[in-house]
Amino acid sequence: MKNTLAIGLLMLFAMACFAQDTLSLRSTKSYLLADGNEKEVAFLKEKCRQAGLDLGLSVVANRIPTDSRLVAPKPSQHLLKQGVMELQSSLDERQTVFAVYRSELLEKPSSINVLQIEDELIVYRTSEANVSFHILYHCTRGAFGTKTTPHPKNAPLYKLWDTPDRTLLPDLELQDQMAQTEAKKLANTDYPLLIFNDLKSYGYNEQGDSAICGFLDTMRKYNPNKLLQADLLAPMANRKLNRVNENQLWNESMRTKIVETLNERQAYYIENHMPWMIGNFQILLADKNRKATTLEELEWFLSKAAAFEGGFGLIFSAETMRKHGLTDTFLDAIDIWETLRLEDSFSEAQKEQFKDPYGNWHIEKADSTYLLYTEHISRRYFCNFEDDTWSWNSPHKGHFALQICVGGKGNIRELEFRTPNGILYLPCTLKAGQNLIFDFDGSAYITDQNYNKIEEIVAQGTSFLDEGTSEVSFRCEVNDEGKKQPEVTVRYLTRSEPEVIHCPPSRTP
């Protein structure tokens, strides 16, 4: 009895050690998603060090483009097949409409509708079902450069797997070969994190989860020192991954949805003992359809990572980093928020506050602490240059900041804001495509549409709002071009008194 008990205890101890050893490799550290350009790796790694991020590479090892040598001129017999169908009659080399006996395969959605029969690929555009047959219309014979030939009635007609990115998939044998080739190639790269999105597609063959595990084993074999991340949590693959990110891209317009979604998912990941990621955030440059990403938008997202205690993926290309004027500000902000999150420096009450989908926060370094501000960011006020009198409502008493954006044609100059506490005068000329930033500390400067500084200006007067509602008037001189006025929007920001957050001993500013 004693021996049995001792053996049982030893087994439990061994299992605990195994679990601890496996979990110790897991990480909730956030990452920057690289674009695969090897020439940019050194630059991106330096930016990752600044922000305290890993550098990750998105890897797809089972996609076969339609211009691949595996597709044409002679298609591989190892293209992944959904199943086989039966021709209703023989097929000559010119037919673009033909019938097959009714099949559920044609009810499944596809992106390019590829069929394989002997050494020919056929793409059909539409199908029509009747009682016994499916009729395929608008067929492209000899698709992708394969050879058009006649086929007997008894020739197997296969429907191939395809993907939303209009590629084909390999069967298990070919997938193993492709995985090994890719794994060896990745072993010679300088990315510490490998990211596998659409991991479920590696199990579309008959082996299912076993095929997924085999693929991950191949990646681990040749890349033992890299972190592996995927977009799904499968019971068999769980222990083979360092973390999971579901590849959800969030932006500020999805404020309510992100909180609802993360509330639902967090318990699942905790139950499965899986460090989880909350999704991805992309930093963008301005174009004709959107404005460049702001610090306020980024910190809104960072607060959600802190609230739900999860890492995230940052999509921030090297090109965007070089062109966005706030790149260093962004990276420093990420470092602050992530340091405090990973060191568990936020209180439970603060984490709960951060779950407010409409809340905004800002953190700054002080001498030996961090200062956490609650921010109020107003809606955009559109200027009509005739009677610009607004009611500004602030939950905080104190100095305000301004963000002024000029679009359209022409320019404005000599800007003046009159509040119950005095007049703020901004002596400058602001052109179309430019922003004017007036900060809480009284500094002011003009930027281009991507927040690159063009000119500093000296603001004059008072920038103070009382708590509650204040009547504010705005005036400026307008220089229109061809009777087309500039389009001017104004936002104001106010802040609470800061909460003090003490630094982790190893990360004292």
C-alpha positions as CSV (number, residue, x, y, z in Angstrom):
1,M,0.0,0.0,0.0
2,K,2.8,2.4,1.0
3,N,4.7,1.5,-2.3
4,T,1.5,2.2,-4.3
5,L,1.0,5.5,-2.6
6,A,4.7,6.5,-3.1
7,I,4.5,5.6,-6.8
8,G,1.3,7.7,-7.1
9,L,2.9,10.7,-5.4
10,L,5.9,10.4,-7.7
11,M,3.7,10.3,-10.8
12,L,1.8,13.4,-9.6
13,F,5.1,15.2,-8.9
14,A,6.4,14.3,-12.4
15,M,3.2,15.4,-14.0
16,A,3.3,18.7,-12.1
17,C,6.9,19.3,-13.1
18,F,6.1,18.5,-16.8
19,A,3.2,20.9,-16.7
20,Q,5.3,23.6,-15.0
21,D,8.1,23.1,-17.4
22,T,5.8,23.3,-20.4
23,L,3.9,26.4,-19.1
24,S,7.1,28.1,-18.3
25,L,7.8,28.5,-22.0
26,R,4.5,30.4,-22.5
27,S,4.4,34.1,-22.8
28,T,1.9,37.0,-22.7
29,K,4.4,39.4,-24.1
30,S,3.1,41.5,-27.0
31,Y,4.7,41.6,-30.3
32,L,5.3,43.6,-33.5
33,L,4.3,41.9,-36.7
34,A,7.0,42.0,-39.3
35,D,6.3,42.1,-43.0
36,G,8.9,39.5,-43.9
37,N,11.4,42.0,-45.5
38,E,14.8,40.7,-44.3
39,K,16.4,44.1,-44.9
40,E,14.2,45.6,-42.3
41,V,14.8,43.1,-39.5
42,A,17.6,45.0,-37.7
43,F,15.5,48.2,-37.8
44,L,12.4,46.5,-36.5
45,K,14.3,44.7,-33.7
46,E,15.7,48.0,-32.5
47,K,12.1,49.4,-32.4
48,C,11.0,46.3,-30.6
49,R,13.6,46.9,-27.9
50,Q,12.4,50.4,-27.5
51,A,8.8,49.3,-27.0
52,G,9.6,46.0,-25.1
53,L,8.0,43.9,-27.8
54,D,8.9,40.6,-29.5
55,L,9.3,40.6,-33.2
56,G,7.0,38.1,-34.9
57,L,6.7,36.8,-38.4
58,S,3.4,35.6,-39.9
59,V,4.1,32.2,-41.5
60,V,2.0,30.3,-44.0
61,A,3.5,26.9,-45.0
62,N,0.6,25.2,-46.7
63,R,-0.6,27.6,-49.4
64,I,-0.2,26.7,-53.1
65,P,-0.5,29.6,-55.5
66,T,-2.3,28.9,-58.7
67,D,0.9,29.8,-60.6
68,S,3.0,27.2,-58.7
69,R,4.8,24.4,-60.5
70,L,2.6,22.1,-58.4
71,V,-0.4,23.4,-60.3
72,A,0.8,23.6,-63.9
73,P,1.6,22.5,-66.5
74,K,0.9,19.1,-64.8
75,P,-1.0,19.4,-61.5
76,S,0.3,17.4,-58.6
77,Q,-1.7,14.5,-57.5
78,H,-1.2,15.7,-53.9
79,L,-3.4,18.8,-54.1
80,L,-5.9,18.4,-51.3
81,K,-9.2,17.0,-52.4
82,Q,-12.6,17.7,-50.7
83,G,-14.0,14.6,-52.4
84,V,-14.8,12.9,-55.7
85,M,-17.8,13.4,-58.1
86,E,-19.1,11.4,-61.0
87,L,-19.5,12.8,-64.5
88,Q,-22.9,12.3,-66.1
89,S,-21.3,11.6,-69.5
90,S,-17.9,11.7,-71.1
91,L,-16.2,15.1,-71.5
92,D,-14.6,16.4,-74.7
93,E,-11.9,19.0,-74.7
94,R,-14.2,22.0,-75.7
95,Q,-17.1,21.6,-73.3
96,T,-17.7,24.6,-70.9
97,V,-21.0,23.3,-69.6
98,F,-21.4,19.8,-68.3
99,A,-23.3,17.7,-65.7
100,V,-22.2,15.6,-62.7
101,Y,-24.4,13.4,-60.5
102,R,-25.7,15.5,-57.6
103,S,-23.1,16.0,-54.9
104,E,-23.0,17.8,-51.6
105,L,-19.4,18.9,-52.5
106,L,-20.9,21.6,-54.8
107,E,-23.0,23.0,-51.9
108,K,-19.8,23.9,-50.0
109,P,-18.6,27.5,-50.5
110,S,-15.3,28.0,-52.4
111,S,-13.4,31.0,-53.6
112,I,-12.2,29.8,-57.0
113,N,-14.1,26.5,-57.6
114,V,-11.3,24.3,-58.8
115,L,-11.9,20.7,-60.1
116,Q,-9.2,18.2,-61.0
117,I,-9.7,15.4,-63.5
118,E,-6.6,13.4,-64.6
119,D,-4.0,16.1,-65.5
120,E,-6.4,18.9,-66.2
121,L,-7.8,21.6,-63.8
122,I,-11.2,23.1,-64.5
123,V,-12.7,26.2,-62.9
124,Y,-16.5,26.6,-62.9
125,R,-18.3,29.8,-62.2
126,T,-21.8,28.7,-61.3
127,S,-23.7,25.5,-60.7
128,E,-27.4,24.6,-60.8
129,A,-28.9,21.7,-59.0
130,N,-31.9,19.6,-60.0
131,V,-33.2,16.3,-58.7
132,S,-30.4,14.1,-59.9
133,F,-27.7,16.4,-61.3
134,H,-25.6,19.4,-60.9
135,I,-25.0,21.4,-64.0
136,L,-21.7,23.4,-64.1
137,Y,-21.7,26.6,-66.2
138,H,-19.1,29.0,-67.5
139,C,-16.2,26.5,-67.0
140,T,-12.6,27.4,-67.8
141,R,-10.9,24.4,-69.3
142,G,-7.2,23.9,-68.9
143,A,-7.2,26.4,-66.0
144,F,-3.9,27.9,-64.8
145,G,-1.9,26.6,-67.7
146,T,-2.9,22.9,-67.5
147,K,-3.6,21.0,-70.7
148,T,-7.2,20.6,-72.0
149,T,-8.0,17.0,-72.9
150,P,-11.1,14.7,-73.3
151,H,-12.0,12.6,-70.3
152,P,-14.1,9.4,-70.1
153,K,-17.2,9.2,-68.1
154,N,-15.6,7.0,-65.5
155,A,-12.6,9.4,-64.8
156,P,-12.8,10.6,-61.2
157,L,-13.6,14.3,-60.9
158,Y,-12.2,15.8,-57.7
159,K,-13.2,19.0,-56.1
160,L,-10.1,20.7,-54.6
161,W,-9.8,22.6,-51.4
162,D,-9.2,26.3,-51.9
163,T,-8.8,29.3,-49.5
164,P,-10.2,32.8,-49.3
165,D,-6.8,34.1,-50.6
166,R,-7.4,32.1,-53.8
167,T,-4.8,29.5,-53.2
168,L,-4.9,25.7,-53.0
169,L,-4.0,23.4,-50.2
170,P,-1.7,20.3,-50.1
171,D,-2.6,16.8,-48.9
172,L,-0.9,15.4,-45.8
173,E,2.1,14.0,-47.6
174,L,2.8,17.2,-49.5
175,Q,2.0,19.4,-46.5
176,D,4.7,17.5,-44.5
177,Q,7.2,18.2,-47.2
178,M,6.3,21.9,-47.5
179,A,6.4,22.3,-43.7
180,Q,9.9,20.8,-43.5
181,T,11.2,23.1,-46.2
182,E,9.6,26.1,-44.6
183,A,10.8,25.2,-41.1
184,K,14.4,24.8,-42.3
185,K,14.2,28.2,-44.0
186,L,12.8,29.9,-40.8
187,A,15.6,28.4,-38.7
188,N,18.0,30.8,-40.6
189,T,15.9,33.9,-39.8
190,D,16.2,36.3,-36.9
191,Y,12.6,36.3,-35.7
192,P,12.0,35.1,-32.1
193,L,8.3,34.5,-32.7
194,L,6.6,32.5,-35.5
195,I,2.9,33.1,-36.0
196,F,0.6,30.7,-37.7
197,N,-2.8,32.1,-38.6
198,D,-5.5,29.8,-40.0
199,L,-3.9,26.9,-38.2
200,K,-7.1,24.9,-38.6
201,S,-6.4,24.6,-42.4
202,Y,-3.5,22.3,-41.6
203,G,-6.0,19.8,-40.4
204,Y,-8.4,19.8,-43.4
205,N,-6.9,16.5,-44.5
206,E,-8.1,13.2,-43.0
207,Q,-5.7,13.5,-40.0
208,G,-7.4,16.6,-38.5
209,D,-5.8,17.7,-35.2
210,S,-3.0,15.1,-35.6
211,A,-1.9,16.8,-38.8
212,I,-1.9,20.2,-36.9
213,C,0.3,18.7,-34.2
214,G,2.6,17.1,-36.7
215,F,3.0,20.4,-38.4
216,L,3.8,22.2,-35.1
217,D,6.3,19.4,-34.2
218,T,8.1,20.0,-37.5
219,M,8.3,23.7,-36.8
220,R,9.5,23.1,-33.2
221,K,12.1,20.5,-34.4
222,Y,14.0,23.1,-36.6
223,N,13.2,26.1,-34.5
224,P,13.6,25.0,-30.9
225,N,14.4,28.5,-29.5
226,K,11.5,30.3,-31.2
227,L,8.1,31.0,-29.7
228,L,5.2,29.5,-31.6
229,Q,1.8,31.3,-31.7
230,A,-1.4,30.4,-33.5
231,D,-4.9,31.6,-33.9
232,L,-6.8,28.6,-32.4
233,L,-6.8,26.6,-29.2
234,A,-7.1,22.9,-30.1
235,P,-6.8,20.4,-27.3
236,M,-4.1,18.4,-29.0
237,A,-2.1,21.4,-30.1
238,N,-2.5,23.3,-26.8
239,R,0.8,22.1,-25.3
240,K,2.7,22.7,-28.5
241,L,2.0,26.5,-28.6
242,N,3.5,29.3,-26.5
243,R,0.4,31.4,-26.9
244,V,-2.8,32.1,-28.9
245,N,-4.0,35.2,-30.7
246,E,-7.2,35.0,-32.6
247,N,-6.1,37.5,-35.3
248,Q,-8.8,40.0,-34.6
249,L,-8.0,43.5,-35.8
250,W,-9.5,46.2,-33.5
251,N,-9.9,49.9,-34.0
252,E,-11.5,52.7,-32.0
253,S,-14.8,52.4,-33.9
254,M,-15.3,49.0,-32.2
255,R,-15.1,50.2,-28.6
256,T,-18.2,48.4,-27.4
257,K,-17.6,45.2,-29.3
258,I,-14.0,44.7,-28.0
259,V,-15.1,44.8,-24.4
260,E,-18.1,42.4,-25.0
261,T,-15.9,40.0,-27.0
262,L,-13.0,40.0,-24.5
263,N,-15.3,39.5,-21.6
264,E,-16.7,36.3,-23.3
265,R,-13.3,34.9,-24.2
266,Q,-11.1,35.6,-21.2
267,A,-12.7,32.9,-19.0
268,Y,-12.2,30.3,-21.7
269,Y,-8.5,31.0,-21.9
270,I,-8.0,31.1,-18.2
271,E,-9.8,27.8,-17.8
272,N,-7.5,26.2,-20.4
273,H,-4.4,27.7,-18.7
274,M,-3.4,29.4,-21.9
275,P,-1.7,32.8,-21.9
276,W,-3.9,34.7,-24.4
277,M,-3.7,37.7,-26.7
278,I,-6.5,40.2,-27.1
279,G,-6.1,40.7,-30.9
280,N,-4.2,43.2,-33.1
281,F,-4.0,46.9,-33.5
282,Q,-2.7,48.6,-36.6
283,I,-1.0,52.0,-36.8
284,L,-1.8,53.8,-40.1
285,L,-0.7,56.7,-42.1
286,A,-3.3,59.2,-43.4
287,D,-4.8,58.8,-46.8
288,K,-7.9,60.2,-48.5
289,N,-10.2,57.9,-46.6
290,R,-8.7,58.2,-43.1
291,K,-6.6,60.2,-40.6
292,A,-3.3,59.0,-39.3
293,T,-3.4,57.0,-36.0
294,T,-3.2,59.1,-32.9
295,L,-1.7,58.5,-29.4
296,E,-5.2,58.6,-27.9
297,E,-6.3,55.7,-30.1
298,L,-3.3,53.6,-29.3
299,E,-3.6,54.2,-25.5
300,W,-7.3,53.3,-25.7
301,F,-6.2,49.9,-27.1
302,L,-3.3,49.5,-24.6
303,S,-5.8,50.1,-21.7
304,K,-7.8,47.1,-22.9
305,A,-4.7,44.9,-22.9
306,A,-4.1,46.0,-19.3
307,A,-7.8,45.4,-18.4
308,F,-7.9,41.9,-19.7
309,E,-4.3,41.0,-18.8
310,G,-3.5,39.9,-22.4
311,G,-0.8,40.6,-24.9
312,F,-1.5,41.9,-28.4
313,G,-0.1,42.1,-31.9
314,L,1.0,45.4,-33.2
315,I,0.8,46.0,-37.0
316,F,3.3,48.8,-37.6
317,S,5.3,48.5,-40.8
318,A,8.8,49.9,-41.2
319,E,7.6,52.3,-43.9
320,T,4.9,53.6,-41.6
321,M,7.3,53.9,-38.7
322,R,9.6,56.1,-40.8
323,K,6.8,58.3,-42.1
324,H,4.7,58.7,-38.9
325,G,5.7,61.7,-36.8
326,L,4.6,60.0,-33.5
327,T,6.5,56.7,-33.9
328,D,8.8,57.2,-30.9
329,T,5.9,58.5,-28.8
330,F,3.9,55.4,-29.7
331,L,6.8,53.0,-28.9
332,D,7.5,54.7,-25.6
333,A,3.8,54.6,-24.6
334,I,3.7,50.8,-25.4
335,D,6.8,50.3,-23.2
336,I,5.1,52.1,-20.3
337,W,1.8,50.3,-20.5
338,E,3.3,46.9,-21.2
339,T,5.9,47.3,-18.3
340,L,3.1,48.0,-15.9
341,R,0.9,45.2,-17.3
342,L,3.5,42.5,-17.2
343,E,4.7,43.5,-13.7
344,D,1.0,43.5,-12.5
345,S,1.3,47.1,-11.3
346,F,-2.3,48.0,-12.1
347,S,-4.8,47.6,-9.3
348,E,-7.9,45.4,-9.7
349,A,-9.9,48.6,-9.5
350,Q,-7.9,50.2,-12.3
351,K,-8.2,47.1,-14.5
352,E,-11.9,47.2,-14.0
353,Q,-12.0,50.9,-15.0
354,F,-10.0,50.2,-18.1
355,K,-12.9,47.9,-19.3
356,D,-15.0,51.0,-19.9
357,P,-15.3,50.9,-23.7
358,Y,-15.7,54.7,-23.8
359,G,-12.9,55.6,-21.3
360,N,-9.6,57.1,-22.2
361,W,-6.4,57.1,-20.2
362,H,-2.8,58.4,-20.5
363,I,0.3,57.4,-18.6
364,E,3.5,59.5,-18.2
365,K,6.8,58.7,-16.5
366,A,7.6,60.8,-13.4
367,D,10.9,60.8,-11.5
368,S,10.4,57.5,-9.7
369,T,6.8,56.7,-10.5
370,Y,4.2,56.6,-13.3
371,L,1.3,59.1,-13.5
372,L,-2.1,57.7,-14.7
373,Y,-4.5,60.3,-16.1
374,T,-8.2,59.8,-17.0
375,E,-8.7,61.8,-20.2
376,H,-11.8,63.4,-21.7
377,I,-11.6,63.6,-25.5
378,S,-14.4,65.6,-27.1
379,R,-16.2,65.0,-30.3
380,R,-15.1,66.8,-33.4
381,Y,-16.4,70.3,-33.7
382,F,-16.8,71.5,-37.3
383,C,-16.2,75.2,-38.0
384,N,-18.5,77.3,-40.2
385,F,-16.6,80.6,-39.6
386,E,-19.8,82.6,-39.0
387,D,-21.0,81.8,-35.5
388,D,-18.7,79.3,-34.0
389,T,-19.9,79.2,-30.4
390,W,-19.8,75.9,-28.7
391,S,-20.7,74.4,-25.4
392,W,-17.7,72.4,-24.1
393,N,-18.5,70.0,-21.3
394,S,-15.6,68.6,-19.3
395,P,-15.7,66.3,-16.3
396,H,-12.3,67.7,-15.2
397,K,-11.1,71.1,-14.1
398,G,-7.8,72.3,-15.5
399,H,-5.9,73.1,-18.6
400,F,-7.1,71.8,-21.9
401,A,-5.4,70.6,-25.0
402,L,-6.4,71.1,-28.7
403,Q,-6.2,69.2,-31.9
404,I,-7.1,71.3,-35.0
405,C,-7.2,69.7,-38.4
406,V,-7.5,71.6,-41.7
407,G,-8.7,69.9,-44.9
408,G,-10.3,71.1,-48.1
409,K,-8.8,74.1,-49.8
410,G,-7.2,77.3,-48.5
411,N,-5.8,78.1,-45.0
412,I,-6.7,79.8,-41.8
413,R,-4.6,82.1,-39.6
414,E,-4.6,84.0,-36.3
415,L,-6.7,81.4,-34.3
416,E,-8.5,82.6,-31.2
417,F,-10.4,80.6,-28.5
418,R,-12.4,82.6,-26.0
419,T,-13.6,80.8,-22.8
420,P,-15.1,82.1,-19.5
421,N,-11.5,82.1,-18.1
422,G,-9.9,84.1,-20.9
423,I,-8.6,84.1,-24.4
424,L,-6.1,81.6,-26.0
425,Y,-4.4,83.1,-29.1
426,L,-2.5,81.0,-31.6
427,P,-0.5,83.2,-34.0
428,C,0.1,81.1,-37.0
429,T,-1.0,80.2,-40.5
430,L,-2.5,76.7,-40.8
431,K,-2.7,75.2,-44.3
432,A,-4.9,72.5,-45.8
433,G,-3.5,69.1,-44.9
434,Q,-1.9,70.3,-41.7
435,N,-2.7,69.9,-38.0
436,L,-2.2,72.2,-35.0
437,I,-1.4,70.5,-31.7
438,F,-1.7,72.6,-28.6
439,D,-0.6,70.5,-25.6
440,F,-1.5,70.5,-21.9
441,D,1.8,72.1,-21.0
442,G,1.2,75.1,-23.3
443,S,3.5,74.0,-26.1
444,A,2.1,74.3,-29.7
445,Y,3.3,73.2,-33.1
446,I,2.1,72.6,-36.6
447,T,2.4,69.1,-38.2
448,D,1.6,67.5,-41.5
449,Q,-1.2,65.0,-41.8
450,N,1.0,62.3,-40.3
451,Y,2.0,64.4,-37.3
452,N,5.5,65.2,-38.4
453,K,6.5,68.6,-36.9
454,I,6.7,71.5,-39.4
455,E,6.9,74.5,-37.1
456,E,6.7,75.4,-33.4
457,I,4.5,78.4,-32.4
458,V,4.2,80.4,-29.2
459,A,0.7,80.3,-27.8
460,Q,-0.5,83.3,-25.8
461,G,-3.2,83.6,-23.2
462,T,-5.2,81.2,-21.1
463,S,-6.2,77.6,-21.7
464,F,-8.3,76.7,-18.7
465,L,-11.7,75.0,-18.4
466,D,-13.9,74.7,-15.3
467,E,-15.6,71.4,-14.5
468,G,-19.0,71.2,-16.3
469,T,-20.2,73.3,-19.2
470,S,-18.3,76.2,-20.6
471,E,-19.4,78.5,-23.5
472,V,-16.5,78.7,-26.0
473,S,-16.2,80.8,-29.1
474,F,-13.7,80.4,-32.0
475,R,-12.6,82.8,-34.6
476,C,-9.9,82.9,-37.2
477,E,-9.1,84.6,-40.5
478,V,-9.9,82.5,-43.6
479,N,-8.0,82.5,-46.9
480,D,-10.1,80.6,-49.3
481,E,-9.0,79.4,-52.8
482,G,-11.5,79.9,-55.6
483,K,-14.3,80.4,-53.1
484,K,-13.7,76.9,-51.6
485,Q,-13.3,77.3,-47.9
486,P,-11.0,75.1,-45.8
487,E,-12.7,72.3,-43.7
488,V,-11.7,72.8,-40.1
489,T,-12.4,70.5,-37.2
490,V,-11.5,71.1,-33.5
491,R,-11.2,68.6,-30.6
492,Y,-10.4,69.5,-27.0
493,L,-9.0,67.3,-24.3
494,T,-9.0,67.6,-20.6
495,R,-7.4,65.4,-17.8
496,S,-8.1,64.4,-14.3
497,E,-5.6,64.8,-11.5
498,P,-3.2,61.8,-11.8
499,E,-3.1,58.6,-9.9
500,V,0.4,57.5,-8.9
501,I,1.5,54.1,-9.9
502,H,4.8,52.9,-8.3
503,C,7.3,51.4,-10.7
504,P,8.5,47.8,-10.5
505,P,12.0,47.9,-8.8
506,S,13.7,46.7,-12.0
507,R,12.1,49.3,-14.2
508,T,12.3,52.5,-12.2
509,P,12.4,55.4,-14.7
